[in-house]
């Protein structure tokens, strides 16, 4: 099997001073990519900052024979996003890969979730991906090539108590992935997302028996594939943990076209509307795809 290489490629990895980002950075560097290791170096809740987190990973990569540069800007402002992309250009002259990975946690039951817990989490995860992707995407369009991997989460795709802020941001990243995949396709840009589970400082003490089976390193091979030139998929979202990988997708049931469109008819037919017939569900590839399905269903009754 030929190795998937990144020779000549430059990758920006946000939040790469530890955990999953560090592991992705080492994996891509090992395969020949030059890496911009971005990390604000703060605490799990996003407070504080330090230059040493990113620098430590740069030192590790250099010790392994790789090429890397450190950057400490925050992803959570538009100016920070631009500075991160500029730092990659200054260090290496181009950007081929962007892994949006930076993240923080500020969990709280929804009825106690004050505005600062909402804003900061959405700023780092969701707006951060916008702020770094925008300048990177512009460069990728110009050069007709790019790979973006976003970091979503089961918390947003399936739901998790106490994580309304985080879950909404992570579900937003799934939407961003789908739209950028469509906008990038004619420019050679592929955009996919992962929903990982791994033992990092973010999950310390909450994974139970899984903890010993889900290393950060077990997530990075999928990231390397999605970031590689040979990546054959676009707009997909993958669950990844401990070497188990599965595709997560948004689908819809065949649905029902109501003869009488009233709230009472919906109440009466809800089980049919909700019922999943695995031989008849639809997985639209875009909004247009869904509109086509709706038009077909409506044409069948007119
Ligand atoms: P981590 O806390 O080790 O890594 C996150 C990194 O992002 C930290 O090094 C942190 O300093 C950095 N960061 C935070 N705010 C930043 C900012 N404004 N600008 C630049 N860097 C910033 O945690 P982990 O687990 O490695 O998380 C990586 C990503 O994976 C996050 O987006 C997280 O939400 C996501 N994730 C992790 C899961 C897990 O099981 N560990 C599950 C699902 C998603």
py3Dmol code that shows the C-alpha trace and the ligand (Angstrom):
import py3Dmol

protein = """\
ATOM      1  CA  UNK A   1       0.000   0.000   0.000  1.00  0.00           C
ATOM      2  CA  UNK A   2       1.442   3.406  -0.908  1.00  0.00           C
ATOM      3  CA  UNK A   3       1.790   5.769   1.987  1.00  0.00           C
ATOM      4  CA  UNK A   4      -0.428   8.857   2.091  1.00  0.00           C
ATOM      5  CA  UNK A   5       2.108  11.687   2.065  1.00  0.00           C
ATOM      6  CA  UNK A   6       1.996  15.447   2.546  1.00  0.00           C
ATOM      7  CA  UNK A   7       5.343  16.400   1.009  1.00  0.00           C
ATOM      8  CA  UNK A   8       5.257  20.032  -0.106  1.00  0.00           C
ATOM      9  CA  UNK A   9       1.989  20.622   1.768  1.00  0.00           C
ATOM     10  CA  UNK A  10       1.391  23.074   4.600  1.00  0.00           C
ATOM     11  CA  UNK A  11      -1.181  22.379   7.324  1.00  0.00           C
ATOM     12  CA  UNK A  12      -2.624  24.732   9.933  1.00  0.00           C
ATOM     13  CA  UNK A  13      -3.903  22.911  13.011  1.00  0.00           C
ATOM     14  CA  UNK A  14      -5.716  25.056  15.547  1.00  0.00           C
ATOM     15  CA  UNK A  15      -5.597  24.163  19.225  1.00  0.00           C
ATOM     16  CA  UNK A  16      -2.651  21.861  18.509  1.00  0.00           C
ATOM     17  CA  UNK A  17      -0.772  22.505  21.743  1.00  0.00           C
ATOM     18  CA  UNK A  18      -2.195  19.348  23.353  1.00  0.00           C
ATOM     19  CA  UNK A  19      -4.777  16.570  23.089  1.00  0.00           C
ATOM     20  CA  UNK A  20      -6.172  15.758  19.653  1.00  0.00           C
ATOM     21  CA  UNK A  21      -4.594  18.718  17.862  1.00  0.00           C
ATOM     22  CA  UNK A  22      -1.096  17.754  19.008  1.00  0.00           C
ATOM     23  CA  UNK A  23      -1.670  14.199  17.821  1.00  0.00           C
ATOM     24  CA  UNK A  24      -2.945  15.386  14.398  1.00  0.00           C
ATOM     25  CA  UNK A  25       0.064  17.713  14.090  1.00  0.00           C
ATOM     26  CA  UNK A  26       2.546  14.921  14.776  1.00  0.00           C
ATOM     27  CA  UNK A  27       0.737  12.527  12.408  1.00  0.00           C
ATOM     28  CA  UNK A  28       0.734  14.993   9.503  1.00  0.00           C
ATOM     29  CA  UNK A  29       4.318  16.119  10.194  1.00  0.00           C
ATOM     30  CA  UNK A  30       5.449  12.494  10.193  1.00  0.00           C
ATOM     31  CA  UNK A  31       3.927  12.200   6.731  1.00  0.00           C
ATOM     32  CA  UNK A  32       5.871  15.184   5.397  1.00  0.00           C
ATOM     33  CA  UNK A  33       3.575  18.190   6.016  1.00  0.00           C
ATOM     34  CA  UNK A  34       4.965  21.459   7.325  1.00  0.00           C
ATOM     35  CA  UNK A  35       2.778  22.401  10.270  1.00  0.00           C
ATOM     36  CA  UNK A  36       1.614  25.661  11.766  1.00  0.00           C
ATOM     37  CA  UNK A  37       0.891  24.643  15.354  1.00  0.00           C
ATOM     38  CA  UNK A  38      -1.651  27.132  16.669  1.00  0.00           C
ATOM     39  CA  UNK A  39      -2.662  27.221  20.327  1.00  0.00           C
ATOM     40  CA  UNK A  40      -3.725  29.986  22.653  1.00  0.00           C
ATOM     41  CA  UNK A  41      -2.432  27.895  25.549  1.00  0.00           C
ATOM     42  CA  UNK A  42      -5.257  28.610  27.981  1.00  0.00           C
ATOM     43  CA  UNK A  43      -7.165  26.492  30.486  1.00  0.00           C
ATOM     44  CA  UNK A  44      -9.940  24.066  29.545  1.00  0.00           C
ATOM     45  CA  UNK A  45     -12.557  26.799  30.091  1.00  0.00           C
ATOM     46  CA  UNK A  46     -10.696  29.153  27.758  1.00  0.00           C
ATOM     47  CA  UNK A  47      -9.259  31.381  30.479  1.00  0.00           C
ATOM     48  CA  UNK A  48      -5.617  32.487  30.383  1.00  0.00           C
ATOM     49  CA  UNK A  49      -3.020  31.991  27.671  1.00  0.00           C
ATOM     50  CA  UNK A  50       0.557  30.817  27.248  1.00  0.00           C
ATOM     51  CA  UNK A  51       2.979  30.545  24.362  1.00  0.00           C
ATOM     52  CA  UNK A  52       4.552  27.364  25.678  1.00  0.00           C
ATOM     53  CA  UNK A  53       1.831  24.875  24.606  1.00  0.00           C
ATOM     54  CA  UNK A  54       2.280  25.450  20.862  1.00  0.00           C
ATOM     55  CA  UNK A  55       6.059  25.758  21.196  1.00  0.00           C
ATOM     56  CA  UNK A  56       6.336  22.421  23.015  1.00  0.00           C
ATOM     57  CA  UNK A  57       4.604  20.627  20.128  1.00  0.00           C
ATOM     58  CA  UNK A  58       6.778  22.439  17.588  1.00  0.00           C
ATOM     59  CA  UNK A  59       9.849  21.254  19.514  1.00  0.00           C
ATOM     60  CA  UNK A  60       8.494  17.702  19.514  1.00  0.00           C
ATOM     61  CA  UNK A  61       7.921  17.755  15.754  1.00  0.00           C
ATOM     62  CA  UNK A  62      11.389  19.170  15.087  1.00  0.00           C
ATOM     63  CA  UNK A  63      12.922  16.506  17.348  1.00  0.00           C
ATOM     64  CA  UNK A  64      11.159  13.880  15.210  1.00  0.00           C
ATOM     65  CA  UNK A  65      12.749  15.365  12.074  1.00  0.00           C
ATOM     66  CA  UNK A  66       9.669  17.351  10.987  1.00  0.00           C
ATOM     67  CA  UNK A  67       9.064  20.998  10.150  1.00  0.00           C
ATOM     68  CA  UNK A  68       6.787  23.218  12.250  1.00  0.00           C
ATOM     69  CA  UNK A  69       6.229  26.771  13.458  1.00  0.00           C
ATOM     70  CA  UNK A  70       4.271  28.014  16.467  1.00  0.00           C
ATOM     71  CA  UNK A  71       1.458  30.555  16.622  1.00  0.00           C
ATOM     72  CA  UNK A  72      -0.449  31.728  19.697  1.00  0.00           C
ATOM     73  CA  UNK A  73      -3.315  33.790  18.284  1.00  0.00           C
ATOM     74  CA  UNK A  74      -6.849  33.078  19.377  1.00  0.00           C
ATOM     75  CA  UNK A  75      -9.196  31.610  16.769  1.00  0.00           C
ATOM     76  CA  UNK A  76     -12.072  33.449  18.401  1.00  0.00           C
ATOM     77  CA  UNK A  77     -11.690  36.788  16.606  1.00  0.00           C
ATOM     78  CA  UNK A  78     -11.625  37.658  12.955  1.00  0.00           C
ATOM     79  CA  UNK A  79      -8.246  39.336  13.450  1.00  0.00           C
ATOM     80  CA  UNK A  80      -6.916  36.200  15.172  1.00  0.00           C
ATOM     81  CA  UNK A  81      -8.083  34.002  12.283  1.00  0.00           C
ATOM     82  CA  UNK A  82      -6.329  36.211   9.774  1.00  0.00           C
ATOM     83  CA  UNK A  83      -3.148  36.303  11.861  1.00  0.00           C
ATOM     84  CA  UNK A  84      -3.089  32.489  12.052  1.00  0.00           C
ATOM     85  CA  UNK A  85      -3.330  32.087   8.278  1.00  0.00           C
ATOM     86  CA  UNK A  86      -0.771  34.879   7.771  1.00  0.00           C
ATOM     87  CA  UNK A  87       1.610  33.122  10.175  1.00  0.00           C
ATOM     88  CA  UNK A  88       1.455  29.982   7.999  1.00  0.00           C
ATOM     89  CA  UNK A  89       2.140  32.081   4.902  1.00  0.00           C
ATOM     90  CA  UNK A  90       5.047  33.858   6.599  1.00  0.00           C
ATOM     91  CA  UNK A  91       6.578  30.585   7.768  1.00  0.00           C
ATOM     92  CA  UNK A  92       5.907  28.349   4.779  1.00  0.00           C
ATOM     93  CA  UNK A  93       4.440  30.410   1.910  1.00  0.00           C
ATOM     94  CA  UNK A  94       1.189  28.486   1.374  1.00  0.00           C
ATOM     95  CA  UNK A  95      -1.774  26.739   3.059  1.00  0.00           C
ATOM     96  CA  UNK A  96      -3.115  23.400   1.811  1.00  0.00           C
ATOM     97  CA  UNK A  97      -4.793  21.956   4.882  1.00  0.00           C
ATOM     98  CA  UNK A  98      -6.753  23.454   7.758  1.00  0.00           C
ATOM     99  CA  UNK A  99      -7.788  21.380  10.749  1.00  0.00           C
ATOM    100  CA  UNK A 100     -10.267  23.359  12.871  1.00  0.00           C
ATOM    101  CA  UNK A 101      -9.716  21.726  16.241  1.00  0.00           C
ATOM    102  CA  UNK A 102      -9.420  24.453  18.931  1.00  0.00           C
ATOM    103  CA  UNK A 103     -12.016  24.128  21.656  1.00  0.00           C
ATOM    104  CA  UNK A 104     -13.054  24.898  25.216  1.00  0.00           C
ATOM    105  CA  UNK A 105     -15.722  23.659  27.602  1.00  0.00           C
ATOM    106  CA  UNK A 106     -18.079  25.634  29.806  1.00  0.00           C
ATOM    107  CA  UNK A 107     -20.757  23.106  30.708  1.00  0.00           C
ATOM    108  CA  UNK A 108     -23.832  24.121  32.680  1.00  0.00           C
ATOM    109  CA  UNK A 109     -27.480  23.068  32.766  1.00  0.00           C
ATOM    110  CA  UNK A 110     -29.335  25.307  30.323  1.00  0.00           C
ATOM    111  CA  UNK A 111     -31.421  27.151  32.903  1.00  0.00           C
ATOM    112  CA  UNK A 112     -28.186  28.275  34.588  1.00  0.00           C
ATOM    113  CA  UNK A 113     -26.246  29.079  31.428  1.00  0.00           C
ATOM    114  CA  UNK A 114     -25.322  32.757  31.564  1.00  0.00           C
ATOM    115  CA  UNK A 115     -24.414  34.778  28.478  1.00  0.00           C
ATOM    116  CA  UNK A 116     -20.622  34.524  28.963  1.00  0.00           C
ATOM    117  CA  UNK A 117     -20.831  30.729  28.910  1.00  0.00           C
ATOM    118  CA  UNK A 118     -22.771  30.876  25.662  1.00  0.00           C
ATOM    119  CA  UNK A 119     -20.716  33.507  23.866  1.00  0.00           C
ATOM    120  CA  UNK A 120     -17.235  32.197  24.609  1.00  0.00           C
ATOM    121  CA  UNK A 121     -17.995  28.604  23.645  1.00  0.00           C
ATOM    122  CA  UNK A 122     -19.666  29.628  20.393  1.00  0.00           C
ATOM    123  CA  UNK A 123     -16.874  32.136  19.712  1.00  0.00           C
ATOM    124  CA  UNK A 124     -14.111  29.540  19.980  1.00  0.00           C
ATOM    125  CA  UNK A 125     -15.736  26.503  18.337  1.00  0.00           C
ATOM    126  CA  UNK A 126     -18.081  27.896  15.730  1.00  0.00           C
ATOM    127  CA  UNK A 127     -17.025  31.458  15.000  1.00  0.00           C
ATOM    128  CA  UNK A 128     -13.391  30.363  15.381  1.00  0.00           C
ATOM    129  CA  UNK A 129     -13.870  27.921  12.512  1.00  0.00           C
ATOM    130  CA  UNK A 130     -15.386  30.734  10.432  1.00  0.00           C
ATOM    131  CA  UNK A 131     -12.575  33.148  11.264  1.00  0.00           C
ATOM    132  CA  UNK A 132      -9.727  30.793  10.373  1.00  0.00           C
ATOM    133  CA  UNK A 133     -11.483  29.103   7.453  1.00  0.00           C
ATOM    134  CA  UNK A 134     -12.378  32.333   5.654  1.00  0.00           C
ATOM    135  CA  UNK A 135      -8.831  33.504   4.860  1.00  0.00           C
ATOM    136  CA  UNK A 136      -7.675  29.898   4.352  1.00  0.00           C
ATOM    137  CA  UNK A 137     -10.580  29.155   1.992  1.00  0.00           C
ATOM    138  CA  UNK A 138      -9.749  32.276  -0.052  1.00  0.00           C
ATOM    139  CA  UNK A 139      -6.182  31.021  -0.566  1.00  0.00           C
ATOM    140  CA  UNK A 140      -7.392  27.516  -1.344  1.00  0.00           C
ATOM    141  CA  UNK A 141      -9.796  28.844  -3.995  1.00  0.00           C
ATOM    142  CA  UNK A 142      -6.997  30.809  -5.635  1.00  0.00           C
ATOM    143  CA  UNK A 143      -4.692  27.810  -5.786  1.00  0.00           C
ATOM    144  CA  UNK A 144      -7.496  25.404  -6.738  1.00  0.00           C
ATOM    145  CA  UNK A 145      -6.710  22.998  -3.919  1.00  0.00           C
ATOM    146  CA  UNK A 146      -7.501  22.605  -0.248  1.00  0.00           C
ATOM    147  CA  UNK A 147      -8.599  20.291   2.518  1.00  0.00           C
ATOM    148  CA  UNK A 148     -10.496  21.380   5.628  1.00  0.00           C
ATOM    149  CA  UNK A 149     -11.359  19.086   8.519  1.00  0.00           C
ATOM    150  CA  UNK A 150     -13.754  20.436  11.148  1.00  0.00           C
ATOM    151  CA  UNK A 151     -14.158  18.994  14.619  1.00  0.00           C
ATOM    152  CA  UNK A 152     -17.811  18.426  15.461  1.00  0.00           C
ATOM    153  CA  UNK A 153     -19.110  16.281  18.305  1.00  0.00           C
ATOM    154  CA  UNK A 154     -21.724  13.703  19.210  1.00  0.00           C
ATOM    155  CA  UNK A 155     -22.771  16.240  21.825  1.00  0.00           C
ATOM    156  CA  UNK A 156     -24.281  18.450  19.123  1.00  0.00           C
ATOM    157  CA  UNK A 157     -25.249  15.794  16.599  1.00  0.00           C
ATOM    158  CA  UNK A 158     -27.010  13.565  19.124  1.00  0.00           C
ATOM    159  CA  UNK A 159     -27.358  15.770  22.238  1.00  0.00           C
ATOM    160  CA  UNK A 160     -25.805  15.802  25.704  1.00  0.00           C
ATOM    161  CA  UNK A 161     -27.013  17.200  29.032  1.00  0.00           C
ATOM    162  CA  UNK A 162     -25.338  20.431  30.142  1.00  0.00           C
ATOM    163  CA  UNK A 163     -23.794  21.238  26.777  1.00  0.00           C
ATOM    164  CA  UNK A 164     -26.331  23.480  25.028  1.00  0.00           C
ATOM    165  CA  UNK A 165     -23.572  25.993  24.198  1.00  0.00           C
ATOM    166  CA  UNK A 166     -21.040  23.379  23.067  1.00  0.00           C
ATOM    167  CA  UNK A 167     -23.585  21.144  21.323  1.00  0.00           C
ATOM    168  CA  UNK A 168     -25.094  24.018  19.354  1.00  0.00           C
ATOM    169  CA  UNK A 169     -21.622  25.152  18.273  1.00  0.00           C
ATOM    170  CA  UNK A 170     -20.662  21.615  17.261  1.00  0.00           C
ATOM    171  CA  UNK A 171     -23.899  21.097  15.315  1.00  0.00           C
ATOM    172  CA  UNK A 172     -23.169  24.447  13.657  1.00  0.00           C
ATOM    173  CA  UNK A 173     -19.834  23.036  12.535  1.00  0.00           C
ATOM    174  CA  UNK A 174     -21.663  20.191  10.818  1.00  0.00           C
ATOM    175  CA  UNK A 175     -23.698  22.774   8.896  1.00  0.00           C
ATOM    176  CA  UNK A 176     -20.586  24.776   8.049  1.00  0.00           C
ATOM    177  CA  UNK A 177     -18.961  21.583   6.766  1.00  0.00           C
ATOM    178  CA  UNK A 178     -21.879  20.786   4.478  1.00  0.00           C
ATOM    179  CA  UNK A 179     -22.040  24.289   3.003  1.00  0.00           C
ATOM    180  CA  UNK A 180     -18.269  24.720   2.504  1.00  0.00           C
ATOM    181  CA  UNK A 181     -18.137  21.280   0.885  1.00  0.00           C
ATOM    182  CA  UNK A 182     -20.625  22.509  -1.700  1.00  0.00           C
ATOM    183  CA  UNK A 183     -18.938  25.900  -2.198  1.00  0.00           C
ATOM    184  CA  UNK A 184     -15.448  24.412  -2.403  1.00  0.00           C
ATOM    185  CA  UNK A 185     -16.027  21.476  -4.698  1.00  0.00           C
ATOM    186  CA  UNK A 186     -15.417  23.287  -7.983  1.00  0.00           C
ATOM    187  CA  UNK A 187     -12.183  24.754  -6.601  1.00  0.00           C
ATOM    188  CA  UNK A 188     -10.604  21.465  -5.595  1.00  0.00           C
ATOM    189  CA  UNK A 189     -11.453  22.008  -1.937  1.00  0.00           C
ATOM    190  CA  UNK A 190     -12.860  19.179   0.161  1.00  0.00           C
ATOM    191  CA  UNK A 191     -14.390  19.800   3.566  1.00  0.00           C
ATOM    192  CA  UNK A 192     -15.268  17.035   5.993  1.00  0.00           C
ATOM    193  CA  UNK A 193     -15.806  16.748   9.739  1.00  0.00           C
ATOM    194  CA  UNK A 194     -15.024  14.367  12.554  1.00  0.00           C
ATOM    195  CA  UNK A 195     -16.966  13.705  15.734  1.00  0.00           C
ATOM    196  CA  UNK A 196     -14.269  12.151  17.936  1.00  0.00           C
ATOM    197  CA  UNK A 197     -14.171  10.574  21.359  1.00  0.00           C
ATOM    198  CA  UNK A 198     -10.716  10.510  22.908  1.00  0.00           C
ATOM    199  CA  UNK A 199      -8.991  10.698  26.241  1.00  0.00           C
ATOM    200  CA  UNK A 200      -7.685  14.261  26.604  1.00  0.00           C
ATOM    201  CA  UNK A 201      -7.888  16.856  29.344  1.00  0.00           C
ATOM    202  CA  UNK A 202     -11.398  17.581  28.018  1.00  0.00           C
ATOM    203  CA  UNK A 203     -12.656  14.101  28.842  1.00  0.00           C
ATOM    204  CA  UNK A 204     -10.472  13.144  31.813  1.00  0.00           C
ATOM    205  CA  UNK A 205     -12.556  11.270  34.377  1.00  0.00           C
ATOM    206  CA  UNK A 206     -15.742  10.980  32.297  1.00  0.00           C
ATOM    207  CA  UNK A 207     -15.027   8.157  29.849  1.00  0.00           C
ATOM    208  CA  UNK A 208     -15.120   5.254  32.294  1.00  0.00           C
ATOM    209  CA  UNK A 209     -13.967   1.980  30.762  1.00  0.00           C
ATOM    210  CA  UNK A 210     -13.585   3.541  27.327  1.00  0.00           C
ATOM    211  CA  UNK A 211     -10.736   5.750  28.535  1.00  0.00           C
ATOM    212  CA  UNK A 212      -7.991   3.203  28.002  1.00  0.00           C
ATOM    213  CA  UNK A 213      -9.242   2.359  24.493  1.00  0.00           C
ATOM    214  CA  UNK A 214      -9.665   5.807  22.945  1.00  0.00           C
ATOM    215  CA  UNK A 215      -6.322   7.557  22.688  1.00  0.00           C
ATOM    216  CA  UNK A 216      -5.994  10.872  20.841  1.00  0.00           C
ATOM    217  CA  UNK A 217      -3.606   9.035  18.500  1.00  0.00           C
ATOM    218  CA  UNK A 218      -6.419   6.702  17.433  1.00  0.00           C
ATOM    219  CA  UNK A 219      -8.308   9.654  15.901  1.00  0.00           C
ATOM    220  CA  UNK A 220      -5.465  11.097  13.818  1.00  0.00           C
ATOM    221  CA  UNK A 221      -5.293   8.501  10.990  1.00  0.00           C
ATOM    222  CA  UNK A 222      -8.805   9.544   9.881  1.00  0.00           C
ATOM    223  CA  UNK A 223      -7.756  13.201   9.997  1.00  0.00           C
ATOM    224  CA  UNK A 224      -4.690  12.343   7.900  1.00  0.00           C
ATOM    225  CA  UNK A 225      -6.892  10.623   5.318  1.00  0.00           C
ATOM    226  CA  UNK A 226      -9.419  13.475   5.150  1.00  0.00           C
ATOM    227  CA  UNK A 227      -6.606  16.047   4.899  1.00  0.00           C
ATOM    228  CA  UNK A 228      -4.769  14.168   2.166  1.00  0.00           C
ATOM    229  CA  UNK A 229      -4.835  14.806  -1.564  1.00  0.00           C
ATOM    230  CA  UNK A 230      -6.278  11.310  -2.028  1.00  0.00           C
ATOM    231  CA  UNK A 231      -9.309  12.035   0.161  1.00  0.00           C
ATOM    232  CA  UNK A 232     -12.245  10.894  -1.959  1.00  0.00           C
ATOM    233  CA  UNK A 233     -15.121  12.211   0.147  1.00  0.00           C
ATOM    234  CA  UNK A 234     -16.605  15.662   0.618  1.00  0.00           C
ATOM    235  CA  UNK A 235     -19.126  16.981   3.138  1.00  0.00           C
ATOM    236  CA  UNK A 236     -19.035  13.835   5.254  1.00  0.00           C
ATOM    237  CA  UNK A 237     -19.051  13.574   9.038  1.00  0.00           C
ATOM    238  CA  UNK A 238     -17.349  10.652  10.746  1.00  0.00           C
ATOM    239  CA  UNK A 239     -17.605   9.330  14.259  1.00  0.00           C
ATOM    240  CA  UNK A 240     -14.117   8.219  15.304  1.00  0.00           C
ATOM    241  CA  UNK A 241     -12.883   6.648  18.529  1.00  0.00           C
ATOM    242  CA  UNK A 242     -10.244   4.058  19.325  1.00  0.00           C
ATOM    243  CA  UNK A 243      -9.945   2.817  15.741  1.00  0.00           C
ATOM    244  CA  UNK A 244     -13.710   2.506  15.207  1.00  0.00           C
ATOM    245  CA  UNK A 245     -14.927   4.772  12.423  1.00  0.00           C
ATOM    246  CA  UNK A 246     -18.504   5.248  11.223  1.00  0.00           C
ATOM    247  CA  UNK A 247     -20.241   7.771   9.020  1.00  0.00           C
ATOM    248  CA  UNK A 248     -22.841   9.967  10.671  1.00  0.00           C
ATOM    249  CA  UNK A 249     -25.442  11.287   8.267  1.00  0.00           C
ATOM    250  CA  UNK A 250     -28.534  13.425   8.196  1.00  0.00           C
ATOM    251  CA  UNK A 251     -31.450  11.627   6.603  1.00  0.00           C
ATOM    252  CA  UNK A 252     -35.212  11.952   6.445  1.00  0.00           C
ATOM    253  CA  UNK A 253     -38.081   9.515   6.414  1.00  0.00           C
ATOM    254  CA  UNK A 254     -40.233   9.132   3.319  1.00  0.00           C
ATOM    255  CA  UNK A 255     -42.752  11.320   5.062  1.00  0.00           C
ATOM    256  CA  UNK A 256     -46.446  11.716   4.479  1.00  0.00           C
ATOM    257  CA  UNK A 257     -48.339  14.071   2.190  1.00  0.00           C
ATOM    258  CA  UNK A 258     -51.425  15.018   4.128  1.00  0.00           C
ATOM    259  CA  UNK A 259     -54.793  15.045   2.384  1.00  0.00           C
ATOM    260  CA  UNK A 260     -55.975  17.513   4.980  1.00  0.00           C
ATOM    261  CA  UNK A 261     -53.113  19.671   6.273  1.00  0.00           C
ATOM    262  CA  UNK A 262     -54.226  20.358   9.843  1.00  0.00           C
ATOM    263  CA  UNK A 263     -52.598  20.019  13.249  1.00  0.00           C
ATOM    264  CA  UNK A 264     -55.094  17.255  14.040  1.00  0.00           C
ATOM    265  CA  UNK A 265     -54.166  15.266  10.935  1.00  0.00           C
ATOM    266  CA  UNK A 266     -50.500  15.612  11.894  1.00  0.00           C
ATOM    267  CA  UNK A 267     -51.284  14.319  15.398  1.00  0.00           C
ATOM    268  CA  UNK A 268     -53.082  11.352  13.854  1.00  0.00           C
ATOM    269  CA  UNK A 269     -50.307  10.511  11.404  1.00  0.00           C
ATOM    270  CA  UNK A 270     -47.253  11.334  13.499  1.00  0.00           C
ATOM    271  CA  UNK A 271     -46.104   7.749  13.806  1.00  0.00           C
ATOM    272  CA  UNK A 272     -46.106   7.430   9.992  1.00  0.00           C
ATOM    273  CA  UNK A 273     -44.222  10.735   9.645  1.00  0.00           C
ATOM    274  CA  UNK A 274     -41.630   9.656  12.208  1.00  0.00           C
ATOM    275  CA  UNK A 275     -41.339   6.022  11.211  1.00  0.00           C
ATOM    276  CA  UNK A 276     -37.991   5.025   9.742  1.00  0.00           C
ATOM    277  CA  UNK A 277     -38.298   2.441   7.007  1.00  0.00           C
ATOM    278  CA  UNK A 278     -34.661   1.568   6.348  1.00  0.00           C
ATOM    279  CA  UNK A 279     -35.453   0.658   2.771  1.00  0.00           C
ATOM    280  CA  UNK A 280     -37.088   3.985   2.003  1.00  0.00           C
ATOM    281  CA  UNK A 281     -35.307   6.796   3.823  1.00  0.00           C
ATOM    282  CA  UNK A 282     -33.649   9.659   1.950  1.00  0.00           C
ATOM    283  CA  UNK A 283     -30.239  11.181   2.474  1.00  0.00           C
ATOM    284  CA  UNK A 284     -30.262  14.459   0.532  1.00  0.00           C
ATOM    285  CA  UNK A 285     -26.807  15.640  -0.517  1.00  0.00           C
ATOM    286  CA  UNK A 286     -27.838  19.294  -0.318  1.00  0.00           C
ATOM    287  CA  UNK A 287     -30.839  21.583   0.150  1.00  0.00           C
ATOM    288  CA  UNK A 288     -31.530  21.198  -3.586  1.00  0.00           C
ATOM    289  CA  UNK A 289     -31.535  17.443  -3.090  1.00  0.00           C
ATOM    290  CA  UNK A 290     -34.172  17.740  -0.394  1.00  0.00           C
ATOM    291  CA  UNK A 291     -36.281  20.125  -2.484  1.00  0.00           C
ATOM    292  CA  UNK A 292     -36.277  17.549  -5.273  1.00  0.00           C
ATOM    293  CA  UNK A 293     -37.562  14.896  -2.878  1.00  0.00           C
ATOM    294  CA  UNK A 294     -40.339  17.211  -1.645  1.00  0.00           C
ATOM    295  CA  UNK A 295     -41.330  18.162  -5.189  1.00  0.00           C
ATOM    296  CA  UNK A 296     -41.551  14.498  -6.182  1.00  0.00           C
ATOM    297  CA  UNK A 297     -43.697  13.593  -3.166  1.00  0.00           C
ATOM    298  CA  UNK A 298     -46.065  16.487  -3.840  1.00  0.00           C
ATOM    299  CA  UNK A 299     -46.281  15.706  -7.564  1.00  0.00           C
ATOM    300  CA  UNK A 300     -47.388  12.175  -6.772  1.00  0.00           C
ATOM    301  CA  UNK A 301     -50.617  13.436  -5.197  1.00  0.00           C
ATOM    302  CA  UNK A 302     -51.478  16.210  -7.657  1.00  0.00           C
TER     303      UNK A 302
END
"""
ligand_1 = """\
44
LIG
P -7.847 19.966 24.556
O -8.365 20.899 25.589
O -6.674 19.133 24.872
O -7.526 20.743 23.199
C -8.120 21.934 22.806
C -7.021 22.908 22.496
O -7.581 24.105 21.956
C -6.247 23.309 23.751
O -4.855 23.045 23.576
C -6.543 24.785 23.898
O -5.474 25.539 24.444
C -6.850 25.199 22.482
N -7.664 26.407 22.411
C -8.728 26.736 23.180
N -9.199 27.948 22.846
C -8.425 28.389 21.834
C -8.436 29.566 21.058
N -9.345 30.536 21.269
N -7.529 29.709 20.068
C -6.582 28.734 19.859
N -6.523 27.602 20.578
C -7.434 27.431 21.549
O -9.091 19.024 24.169
P -9.273 17.984 22.973
O -10.103 16.900 23.489
O -7.984 17.667 22.329
O -10.193 18.818 21.963
C -9.878 19.047 20.597
C -11.170 19.263 19.838
O -11.893 18.033 19.796
C -12.101 20.290 20.465
O -12.716 21.047 19.449
C -13.118 19.426 21.173
O -14.342 20.103 21.365
C -13.230 18.279 20.190
N -13.817 17.070 20.753
C -13.119 16.327 21.673
C -13.690 15.190 22.173
C -12.948 14.292 23.082
O -13.490 13.191 23.386
N -11.755 14.642 23.538
C -15.081 14.806 21.820
C -15.678 15.594 20.806
C -15.058 16.705 20.312
"""
view = py3Dmol.view(width=600, height=400)
view.addModel(protein, "pdb")
view.setStyle({"model": 0}, {"cartoon": {"style": "trace"}})
view.addModel(ligand_1, "xyz")
view.setStyle({"model": 1}, {"stick": {}})
view.zoomTo()
view.show()
